[in-house]
Every structure is written in structure tokens, then in C-alpha cells.
Amino acid sequence: MKSQGRAAFWLGLAWIMAGTLCVSGSRAMQSDADIPDADERRPEFPAWIVTRLESLNPDNAESYFLLGEEVIDAATSKTEETLARRLFGLAFELDRRDGSPTWVAPSSCIALASIARLESDARWLRALANRIDPRYAPPAWRESVSGGAVSSVAFTTAEAVGETRAGNGIQARNLLGKPGVRELLLRYGKLLGFSAATGAVWQIDQWAGGWPCRECGNERVVFRPDTDPPSYRECYTCRGNPGPVLSPAQLIAQLRFESRLLHGISRSWGAQLAIDMGAPLREPVADELAAVLGIDADKPYWRSGWNATPDARVTSSPTLDSTNTSDQNDSQELPDD
Ligand SMILES: [Zn+2]
């Protein structure tokens, strides 16, 4: 990380102390200590949940979503929270299986976002919902700019700024060339800390055009000729850290701008700064959801554990042990990006 970046981080951290405390507070509320889990060794789902689980049919994705909502509403243990997460994940996968998702898939993303433990995961899930159905975009953006898929334009614009900041000039120029991005920058570019939006667009273009590093191609190191064994030195041009050199004020303005673009996706730019230190946004890709949740959509039948076929019958009530045997990844957290 650049020294400016570090300085900005600490400066930002000082500025947003209150915000950070809020983030810690909300996380503490979600921590395991607050969830009564004394019975973790042999928990049993209440009978009504078991009955409903056994009645689920993969032809009806909605039923998975609705049960997930009821389970999370009544959840008293981490096991039930994990079950709800899986139900939402299955609803998502089953709903989009035929290539034409209904409201269930994006709603499942929103539900998963509401119980995500990391703000970056919640943001990714909301962006995914929004990508599947632009109606899940924050209403303000649909009103403020004409066109149906404005929210994805807002997301693309935020991505473009992030890639520019990271020195990924090729990706940034590609994103800047997408429909609506330049218009959005012109309209709201002043938030990037310039007196005129045209200046902001010009500066972003300059930064995007100036990278990747001409000396090392963002490899950060350069081969030393005539050395045996081959050796490398740090790139003199980017000093091993590609991307424009930003002042703390510029970095903060960029993060604030991205947060405003993603209003509703990111709760606050301070939270993002505290969590990912200004890393570029992660692309919302529907095919990744099952993998990051550790869900196998080919096992949609609950028979004292998740099964691929409805044949296996249940003779005893489910326990955490049986849940774990059928799916060891169930409790896995979404990975950090
Ligand atoms: Zn370089």
C-alpha cells in the first residue's frame, strides 16, 4: 500500500471513528457470543421446521425462500441461521435454474445480504440482486438518471473509479467506455473533489490512460538483463505499486463518491475504507454464489440431511451431526476479497 494510502487510511479512520464504532457495534451484535448456542452439540430443529423442510420440493423455489424467512425470523441458534442461509442459497439456485429467474433469486440475495457477517459480502450480494433485476437498485438512481438499468451503470462507474485507482488502466478504460458511465461521471463528478465535473472526467481519463505501468506492466518488478541466475529489481516508475499517486483527500473523495453511487449497497464509505482499505469492487457473478456459500444445489431434498433424491426417509429428528455429515461447508463464511 502506498504511504499516501496508509496515511489516508489512518486519517480516514480518525475521521470516521464514530462510523467505525458503529460497524464494530453491529458486528458485535452478530457475534457468536450473543447467540444462545449452549446446545450446539446436539441441537434439534423445532418440529415445525422439520415438517416444512421435508415438504420442500425443488420445483417450488419460492417455498425455500419463504421457509428461510420464517427460520431466520425465529432463529435462536447459529445452526438455524446457517439453515436459513442454505435455504436462501437453494432458493436462489433453484429459481434461476431454467435461466429465467423470478423475484425469488434477487430476493434471496437481499435476504442473504441481511444476514451476511461482512459488509463487503452484503454489498456483493446486493449488487448481485441488482444485476439480476435492476428493480432492486436504490430508487434514487432510477429517478435521477433516465434509462432502465441505471443501477448497473452506477455500479460500473464505481468499478471504473476503483480500477483507475488500482492502476488497472485497461479494465478502467473498458469500463469508462460503457454506456452511461461518462454521463454519470459528468453529472456527479464534483463529488470526486473537483470544482467542475469536466475536470473530474479529464483527471479520471488521464489516470486510466497512464496505467498499467509502462515500465513493468503492473508486474511491479523488472528483469535485470545479463544476470545469471536471472534477477529482478523493483520497478523505478511505479516503485512496485501501480496506480496514480493520490492525496489523502483524493482517496477519501473517491471512496465517498463510490459509496454515493452505491447508495444502499454500501452503508457508508467509512465502513468500506475500514474493511477493505479501498480495494476495487468485486464483480457480482451469480455462478459464484453457491460456491461461496458452500451450497450444493443438486441436493435440494431434506431427509435428515440434504439429499439429491427424495427417496431417503427420515426416522429420527435431525441433529447438527447429521447436518454436518451431509454438508461440511455449511457454516463456512463468505471469503474476504
Ligand atoms: Zn512499474
Residues whose N, C-alpha, C, O or C-beta is under 5 A from the ligand:
A	BS01	ZN	C213 E215 C216 R220 C235 T237 C238
